[in-house]
Amino acid sequence: MRGQDGDHGQAEAQRFAEAIEIANIPVLLMMLLQLTGDLHWLDDKYRTRRARGMNDNDTGGHPEAMVAEIRAAALEAIVAWRAGRPVAIPEPSRELRLKMLSVAMGDEILDEYDSIIAEELSSVQDRAAEKLPVPDGFEVLIIGAGVSGLCAAVNLQQAGIPFTILEKSARVGGIWRDNRYPGAGVDTPNHLYSFANAPYDWSMYYALRDELHTYLEYVANKFGLRSHIRFETEVKSATYDNATQRWAVVVRNAEGAHQTLEANVVISAVGIFNPIKMPTIKGLDRFQGPCFHTAEWPADLDLKGKRVAMIGNGASAMQVGPEIQNTVASLTIFQRSPHWVAPNEQFRTPIPEPLRFLLREVPLYRVWYRLRLGWTFGDRFHIALQKDPNWRIPSGR
């Protein structure tokens, strides 16, 4: 038995070594600090050199010798932790959390961002959520079993608040159940486009529709939500009674029968794309060919050799266009304004198996990887969305 355990340990150490050779250096640094408690990893020389664009900046801009030093120390720390050595700093202080993310990003992280850091780091702690006192008969109705509806349900369940999800379809998933157009997927890294308390073994950095829908099915199963969902139940109206301080919600089931449900709280999780909106274009009703919204992509549609017009150049268009361009006879895109996109070499790229192993097996690596994504695609990006008050739109545009 001892020999088998030793063989297993050596094999696992080898897998960690392979993963760390291609792992993200700023993430390894933060994981390393928490595992060992050695604060010298926050010295200025280890501070990430901010890169251009929105990629992972895997080396942190450090020289090869320093990268090798960090990888060697990270492997030693992981192997020791796996052998039973406790995490030296399981819950960093507020000051330390902010310093760590600042070093990992090469940015000055705002004080008010700390609540997000703390919440993310708490996801690796194995502790029960606080139950809230709930009055007898208190009930919450959630409309929709997509991303937002499932998120609300999980949090209500953890707080001990009774709830029911009303879902008009026969399955969970929302837009990731309904959208089946070519190339459908996320334009946000799916390690960020997922729930902190429901990590997943993603196969790609930017997942496609089928994997995203499978993930939401997984979430529903993981948290036992299906027993709380009334499928094929469409909400027709919701009226609030000020006197009773309760909602009266009229629903219709699959057989067409109507019923009135009562609740103290109603959470609308129908999403911003439901119902869909078609453009108002004069003469569109006289078009003889197939005409549809991407959310209602026909299952039997054959575009081979067809002349296709696509209206809009948002996220869906950016996914559909490249997928069909080599099939159609021609593709004409009608756009109101230019769409600017930052290049990212990880788009549509599989995650190497060694990294998937590291993300699965080392929660601190996973959470710091997610924290860096959150800053890159969130608050760091915020300034780019602000209009310059001195900018003037050129004439003719």
C-alpha positions as CSV (number, residue, x, y, z in Angstrom):
1,M,0.0,0.0,0.0
2,R,2.8,2.4,0.9
3,G,4.4,1.8,-2.5
4,Q,1.1,2.5,-4.3
5,D,0.6,5.7,-2.3
6,G,4.1,6.8,-3.2
7,D,3.6,6.0,-6.9
8,H,0.3,8.0,-6.8
9,G,2.0,10.9,-5.1
10,Q,4.8,11.0,-7.7
11,A,2.4,10.8,-10.6
12,E,0.3,13.6,-9.1
13,A,3.4,15.8,-8.5
14,Q,4.3,15.2,-12.1
15,R,0.9,16.4,-13.3
16,F,1.2,19.5,-11.1
17,A,4.7,20.1,-12.6
18,E,3.3,19.9,-16.1
19,A,0.5,22.3,-15.2
20,I,2.7,24.9,-13.5
21,E,5.0,25.0,-16.5
22,I,2.2,26.7,-18.4
23,A,0.3,28.3,-15.6
24,N,-0.3,32.1,-15.1
25,I,2.6,33.6,-13.1
26,P,0.6,36.4,-11.4
27,V,-2.0,33.8,-10.3
28,L,0.7,31.5,-9.1
29,L,2.2,34.3,-7.0
30,M,-1.0,35.0,-5.1
31,M,-1.7,31.2,-4.6
32,L,1.9,30.9,-3.4
33,L,1.6,33.7,-0.9
34,Q,-1.5,32.2,0.7
35,L,-0.1,28.7,0.8
36,T,3.2,29.7,2.4
37,G,2.5,32.9,4.2
38,D,5.7,34.4,2.7
39,L,4.9,38.1,2.1
40,H,8.1,38.7,0.1
41,W,6.2,37.6,-3.0
42,L,4.6,41.0,-2.8
43,D,7.9,42.8,-3.2
44,D,8.0,45.4,-6.0
45,K,10.2,43.2,-8.2
46,Y,7.3,40.6,-8.4
47,R,4.7,43.2,-9.3
48,T,3.0,42.4,-12.6
49,R,4.0,44.5,-15.6
50,R,0.7,45.5,-17.1
51,A,0.3,44.3,-20.7
52,R,-1.8,45.7,-23.5
53,G,-5.1,44.2,-24.4
54,M,-7.3,41.9,-22.4
55,N,-5.3,38.7,-22.5
56,D,-4.2,36.7,-19.4
57,N,-0.6,38.2,-19.4
58,D,0.7,34.8,-18.4
59,T,4.3,35.7,-17.6
60,G,3.3,39.0,-15.8
61,G,6.0,40.6,-17.9
62,H,8.8,39.1,-15.7
63,P,12.2,37.9,-17.0
64,E,12.7,34.1,-17.5
65,A,14.8,33.6,-14.4
66,M,12.1,35.1,-12.2
67,V,9.4,33.1,-13.9
68,A,11.4,29.9,-13.3
69,E,11.9,30.9,-9.6
70,I,8.1,31.4,-9.1
71,R,7.2,28.1,-10.9
72,A,9.6,26.1,-8.7
73,A,8.4,27.7,-5.5
74,A,4.7,27.1,-6.6
75,L,5.3,23.5,-7.3
76,E,7.0,22.9,-3.9
77,A,4.1,24.7,-2.1
78,I,1.4,22.8,-3.9
79,V,3.0,19.4,-3.2
80,A,3.4,20.3,0.5
81,W,-0.2,21.5,0.7
82,R,-1.4,18.3,-1.0
83,A,0.6,16.3,1.5
84,G,-1.3,17.9,4.3
85,R,0.4,21.2,5.2
86,P,-2.4,23.7,5.9
87,V,-2.9,27.0,4.0
88,A,-0.8,29.6,5.8
89,I,-3.1,32.5,5.2
90,P,-6.6,31.1,4.5
91,E,-8.3,34.4,5.0
92,P,-6.2,37.4,4.1
93,S,-7.0,40.8,5.7
94,R,-8.7,43.6,3.8
95,E,-5.4,45.4,3.4
96,L,-3.6,42.3,2.2
97,R,-6.3,41.3,-0.2
98,L,-6.2,44.7,-1.9
99,K,-2.4,44.6,-2.0
100,M,-2.4,41.1,-3.5
101,L,-4.8,42.0,-6.4
102,S,-2.8,45.2,-7.0
103,V,0.4,43.2,-7.4
104,A,-1.3,40.5,-9.5
105,M,-2.8,43.1,-11.9
106,G,-0.1,45.8,-11.9
107,D,-2.9,48.2,-11.1
108,E,-4.0,50.1,-8.1
109,I,-7.2,48.4,-6.9
110,L,-9.8,50.7,-5.5
111,D,-10.7,50.2,-1.8
112,E,-14.4,49.7,-2.6
113,Y,-13.5,46.7,-4.7
114,D,-12.5,44.7,-1.6
115,S,-16.0,43.3,-1.0
116,I,-15.7,41.5,-4.4
117,I,-12.3,40.1,-3.6
118,A,-13.5,39.0,-0.1
119,E,-16.6,37.3,-1.6
120,E,-14.6,35.5,-4.2
121,L,-12.0,34.2,-1.7
122,S,-14.8,33.0,0.6
123,S,-15.9,30.6,-2.1
124,V,-13.0,28.4,-1.3
125,Q,-13.9,28.2,2.4
126,D,-16.0,25.2,3.3
127,R,-18.5,26.8,5.6
128,A,-22.3,26.9,5.7
129,A,-24.2,30.0,4.6
130,E,-26.1,31.9,7.2
131,K,-29.7,31.0,7.5
132,L,-32.2,34.0,7.8
133,P,-35.2,34.0,10.1
134,V,-38.3,33.5,7.8
135,P,-41.9,34.2,8.9
136,D,-44.4,31.3,8.5
137,G,-45.9,31.2,5.1
138,F,-43.3,33.5,3.5
139,E,-42.8,32.6,-0.2
140,V,-40.8,33.9,-3.1
141,L,-41.7,33.3,-6.8
142,I,-38.9,33.5,-9.4
143,I,-39.9,34.0,-13.0
144,G,-37.5,32.2,-15.3
145,A,-34.9,29.4,-14.9
146,G,-32.1,30.9,-16.8
147,V,-28.8,32.3,-15.5
148,S,-30.4,34.9,-13.2
149,G,-33.2,32.7,-12.0
150,L,-30.9,29.9,-11.0
151,C,-28.6,32.3,-9.3
152,A,-31.5,33.8,-7.2
153,A,-32.7,30.3,-6.4
154,V,-29.3,29.2,-5.1
155,N,-28.9,32.2,-2.8
156,L,-32.5,31.9,-1.5
157,Q,-31.9,28.2,-0.8
158,Q,-28.7,28.9,1.1
159,A,-30.5,31.6,3.2
160,G,-33.3,29.2,4.0
161,I,-36.0,31.2,2.2
162,P,-38.8,29.1,0.5
163,F,-39.1,29.7,-3.2
164,T,-40.6,28.4,-6.4
165,I,-39.3,29.0,-10.0
166,L,-41.9,29.4,-12.7
167,E,-40.4,28.4,-16.1
168,K,-42.4,28.6,-19.3
169,S,-40.2,26.0,-21.1
170,A,-39.6,22.3,-20.3
171,R,-35.9,22.8,-19.4
172,V,-33.7,25.2,-17.6
173,G,-31.1,27.4,-19.4
174,G,-32.8,30.6,-20.7
175,I,-30.9,31.9,-23.7
176,W,-28.5,29.0,-23.6
177,R,-31.4,26.7,-24.0
178,D,-33.0,28.7,-26.8
179,N,-30.2,30.1,-28.8
180,R,-28.9,27.6,-31.4
181,Y,-27.5,29.9,-34.1
182,P,-24.1,29.0,-35.6
183,G,-21.3,30.0,-33.4
184,A,-23.4,30.8,-30.3
185,G,-21.3,31.2,-27.2
186,V,-19.9,33.7,-24.7
187,D,-17.7,36.7,-25.4
188,T,-16.7,36.8,-21.7
189,P,-14.3,34.1,-20.4
190,N,-16.5,31.4,-18.9
191,H,-14.4,31.0,-15.8
192,L,-15.8,34.5,-15.1
193,Y,-19.2,33.8,-16.8
194,S,-20.1,31.2,-14.1
195,F,-21.0,31.1,-10.5
196,A,-18.3,31.4,-7.9
197,N,-19.9,28.6,-5.7
198,A,-20.3,26.3,-8.7
199,P,-16.9,25.9,-10.4
200,Y,-16.8,23.8,-13.5
201,D,-14.3,21.9,-15.6
202,W,-14.5,24.0,-18.7
203,S,-13.1,22.6,-21.9
204,M,-12.6,26.1,-23.5
205,Y,-11.7,29.6,-22.4
206,Y,-14.8,30.9,-24.2
207,A,-17.4,28.2,-24.1
208,L,-19.9,27.5,-26.8
209,R,-23.7,27.2,-26.4
210,D,-23.9,23.4,-25.7
211,E,-21.3,23.5,-22.9
212,L,-23.0,26.6,-21.4
213,H,-26.4,24.9,-21.4
214,T,-24.9,21.7,-19.9
215,Y,-23.3,23.9,-17.1
216,L,-26.7,25.4,-16.2
217,E,-28.2,21.9,-16.1
218,Y,-25.3,20.9,-13.8
219,V,-26.1,23.9,-11.5
220,A,-29.8,22.9,-11.3
221,N,-28.7,19.4,-10.3
222,K,-25.9,20.3,-8.0
223,F,-28.1,22.5,-5.8
224,G,-31.2,20.3,-6.1
225,L,-33.3,23.0,-7.7
226,R,-35.5,20.9,-10.0
227,S,-38.0,20.1,-7.2
228,H,-38.6,23.8,-6.8
229,I,-39.3,24.4,-10.6
230,R,-42.7,24.4,-12.2
231,F,-41.9,23.7,-15.8
232,E,-44.1,24.7,-18.8
233,T,-45.7,27.3,-16.5
234,E,-46.1,30.7,-18.1
235,V,-46.7,33.8,-16.1
236,K,-49.6,35.9,-17.6
237,S,-49.9,38.6,-15.0
238,A,-48.6,39.8,-11.6
239,T,-50.6,42.2,-9.4
240,Y,-49.5,43.6,-6.0
241,D,-52.0,44.1,-3.2
242,N,-51.0,47.0,-0.9
243,A,-53.4,45.9,1.8
244,T,-52.1,42.3,2.1
245,Q,-48.6,43.2,0.9
246,R,-48.7,40.1,-1.3
247,W,-48.5,39.3,-5.0
248,A,-51.2,37.6,-7.0
249,V,-49.5,35.8,-10.0
250,V,-51.7,34.3,-12.7
251,V,-50.0,31.4,-14.5
252,R,-51.0,29.1,-17.4
253,N,-49.7,25.5,-17.5
254,A,-49.0,23.2,-20.5
255,E,-52.6,22.1,-20.7
256,G,-53.8,25.8,-20.9
257,A,-55.3,25.8,-17.4
258,H,-55.0,29.0,-15.4
259,Q,-54.1,29.3,-11.7
260,T,-53.4,32.2,-9.3
261,L,-50.4,31.9,-7.0
262,E,-49.6,34.1,-4.1
263,A,-46.2,35.3,-2.9
264,N,-44.6,37.9,-0.7
265,V,-41.8,38.5,-3.2
266,V,-41.6,38.2,-7.0
267,I,-38.3,38.2,-8.7
268,S,-38.3,38.7,-12.5
269,A,-35.5,36.8,-14.1
270,V,-37.0,36.8,-17.6
271,G,-33.8,38.4,-19.1
272,I,-33.3,41.3,-21.4
273,F,-33.8,39.3,-24.6
274,N,-37.2,37.8,-23.8
275,P,-39.3,38.4,-25.7
276,I,-37.2,39.0,-28.8
277,K,-37.5,42.2,-30.8
278,M,-37.6,42.3,-34.6
279,P,-36.6,45.5,-36.4
280,T,-39.3,47.7,-37.8
281,I,-38.3,47.9,-41.5
282,K,-40.8,49.0,-44.2
283,G,-41.5,46.1,-46.6
284,L,-40.0,43.4,-44.4
285,D,-43.3,41.6,-44.3
286,R,-43.2,41.2,-48.1
287,F,-39.7,39.5,-48.1
288,Q,-40.2,36.0,-49.7
289,G,-37.2,34.2,-48.2
290,P,-36.6,32.9,-44.6
291,C,-36.7,35.8,-42.2
292,F,-36.0,35.3,-38.5
293,H,-34.2,36.5,-35.3
294,T,-31.0,34.7,-34.4
295,A,-32.8,33.5,-31.2
296,E,-35.3,31.6,-33.4
297,W,-32.7,30.0,-35.8
298,P,-34.6,27.3,-37.8
299,A,-33.3,23.8,-37.1
300,D,-33.5,22.7,-40.7
301,L,-32.1,25.9,-42.3
302,D,-29.6,25.3,-45.2
303,L,-27.7,28.4,-46.2
304,K,-25.4,26.8,-48.8
305,G,-25.2,29.0,-51.8
306,K,-27.7,31.5,-50.4
307,R,-27.4,35.3,-50.5
308,V,-27.8,36.4,-46.9
309,A,-28.4,39.8,-45.3
310,M,-27.7,40.2,-41.6
311,I,-29.0,43.3,-39.8
312,G,-26.8,44.4,-36.9
313,N,-23.2,43.7,-35.9
314,G,-23.5,43.0,-32.1
315,A,-22.3,39.9,-30.3
316,S,-24.7,37.5,-32.1
317,A,-23.7,38.9,-35.5
318,M,-20.0,38.5,-34.6
319,Q,-20.6,34.9,-33.9
320,V,-22.9,34.0,-36.8
321,G,-20.9,35.9,-39.5
322,P,-17.6,34.0,-39.3
323,E,-19.5,30.7,-39.0
324,I,-21.5,31.0,-42.2
325,Q,-19.2,33.1,-44.4
326,N,-17.7,30.1,-46.2
327,T,-21.1,28.4,-46.7
328,V,-23.2,31.2,-48.2
329,A,-22.9,32.7,-51.7
330,S,-22.7,36.2,-50.2
331,L,-23.1,37.8,-46.8
332,T,-24.1,41.5,-46.5
333,I,-24.1,43.0,-43.0
334,F,-26.1,46.2,-42.3
335,Q,-24.7,48.1,-39.4
336,R,-25.7,51.3,-37.7
337,S,-22.2,52.0,-36.3
338,P,-18.7,50.3,-36.2
339,H,-18.1,47.6,-33.7
340,W,-14.7,47.6,-32.0
341,V,-13.3,44.4,-30.6
342,A,-10.1,43.7,-28.8
343,P,-8.3,40.7,-30.2
344,N,-7.9,37.7,-27.9
345,E,-5.8,34.6,-28.8
346,Q,-7.8,32.5,-26.3
347,F,-11.1,32.9,-28.1
348,R,-12.4,29.5,-29.3
349,T,-9.2,27.9,-27.9
350,P,-9.3,24.7,-25.8
351,I,-7.9,24.8,-22.3
352,P,-4.8,22.5,-22.1
353,E,-5.5,19.5,-20.0
354,P,-2.7,20.3,-17.5
355,L,-4.3,23.6,-16.8
356,R,-7.7,22.0,-16.4
357,F,-6.2,19.7,-13.8
358,L,-4.7,22.7,-11.9
359,L,-8.0,24.6,-12.0
360,R,-9.9,21.5,-10.7
361,E,-7.5,20.5,-8.0
362,V,-6.2,23.8,-6.5
363,P,-9.1,26.1,-5.5
364,L,-6.7,29.0,-4.7
365,Y,-5.3,29.0,-8.2
366,R,-8.9,28.9,-9.6
367,V,-10.2,31.8,-7.5
368,W,-7.2,34.1,-8.2
369,Y,-7.5,33.3,-11.9
370,R,-11.1,34.3,-11.7
371,L,-10.3,37.5,-9.7
372,R,-7.9,38.6,-12.3
373,L,-10.5,38.0,-15.0
374,G,-13.0,39.9,-13.0
375,W,-10.8,43.0,-12.8
376,T,-9.7,42.8,-16.4
377,F,-13.2,42.5,-17.8
378,G,-14.9,44.6,-15.2
379,D,-13.6,47.7,-13.4
380,R,-10.4,48.0,-15.4
381,F,-12.5,48.1,-18.6
382,H,-15.0,50.6,-17.2
383,I,-13.0,53.7,-18.2
384,A,-13.1,52.5,-21.8
385,L,-16.9,52.7,-21.8
386,Q,-17.0,56.3,-20.8
387,K,-17.6,59.0,-23.5
388,D,-14.9,61.7,-23.8
389,P,-16.9,64.9,-23.2
390,N,-14.6,66.7,-25.7
391,W,-15.2,64.2,-28.5
392,R,-17.4,65.3,-31.4
393,I,-19.0,62.9,-33.9
394,P,-17.6,63.7,-37.4
395,S,-20.2,65.1,-39.8
396,G,-21.9,62.6,-42.0
397,R,-21.9,59.9,-39.4
